[in-house]
Amino acid sequence: GVGATTAFINGDIMMDSGRMLLQASPRVVKKGGSTQLMGMIMSVDKSTSVSLYAKIGGSSKYLGTVPVTMTSNGMGLFVYHSKTLRASTWFTAIWNGDNSHLGATARMPVYVK
């Protein structure tokens, strides 16, 4: 970083670090249940997208690209509804960043009981 800020030099451009949160509701589901993932990127230049992955055991599966909508205050929001879950799953959202923010990654476990 530069001093005590979240800014970084990327080539000739100063960029802010990307910050993203990921939540699941519910975080614990019965076998065969589903969950809703909600994500927030703290600051985006425009509407964008994240890549979403699910990891069950040792293997990861690409779930697709999820659109991120920019709010009037510059945050990015996204929602994903999972398919049927048969085992505990770690979800990972990856944002590649934009013209003034570095990318970010967020993870959230959902447990199947």
N, C-alpha and C positions, 0 to 999 in steps of 0.2 A: 504494500500500500504506500501511499504518499503521506508521510506523517501519521497522524491518528485518524485519517479519513478512510473511506471505502473506495477511494479513487486509485486507479492503476494506469500506468503508461502502457499502451498497446501500439507499438510502432511509433508513429508521430501523433497519436491521438490519446487523450486522457479519457478513460472510461470508468464508470462506476461498477462495483461488483454487483452481479446479479443476485437477488435474494428471492427465494420462493418457499412457500409453505404448502404442505399437502396434508389433508385431513380425510378420514373415512368415516362414514356413518351408515350402519353401525360398524364398530371395529371388531366385534365378535359376532359371527353368524353361525347358524346351524348348517350342517352339511346339506348342500343343495341350495343354500340361500345366496343372496347377492348383497352388494354394498354400493354406495355412491361415493365417489372420490370428488373432493372439492379442492381446487388449488388456487393460490393467489401469488402472483408475481408482484413484488413491491413497486416496481416502476418500469413501464414499457414506453417505447416511442410511438407504437401503433399496435393495432390488433395483430396477433401473431399465432403461433402454435407450439405445442409441446409434443414430444414423442413419449409414449407411455409403454412400459414394460411390466410384465408380471413374472415373478420368480417363485416357483414351487419346487422345493427341494433344491437340487443343484442346477436346474435348467431354467433359462429365461426365455420368455416368449414376447415378441413384439406385438402389442395390441393395436397400434395404429397412431395416427396423428390426431390430436385433439385441438380444436380451435380455442384460442385465447382471445377474449373480448376485452378491449381497453375501456375502462370506466372514465367518467368525466374528470376524476382526480388523478388519472395517469396510472392506476393499478391495472393489472391484467388478471382476469378471472376465467376459470375453466371448470367444467363438470364432466364426469365420466360415470356411467352406470355399468357396473361389472356384469358379466354373465354369471351363470351358476358356479359357485365355488365348492370344490370337493375336498380341498385341503388348505391349510393356512398358506397365505400368499403375501409376499412382499411386492408392493407396487412401487415403481420408480418413474418419476416424470423428469424429463430432460428438456431444458430450454436452451437454445443455442445463442441467446442474447440478441442484441440489435445494434444499431449504429452507435449508441452511447452507453450500453450496458454489456458486461461480460455475461456469459451463460451461467446457468444454475441447475442443480440437481436436487430433488427432494425424494425421500422414501417414506413409505408408511406400511406397516404390517396390518393385515386383516387376519384374524384367527378364526379357524373353523373348529367348532366343538362337537 
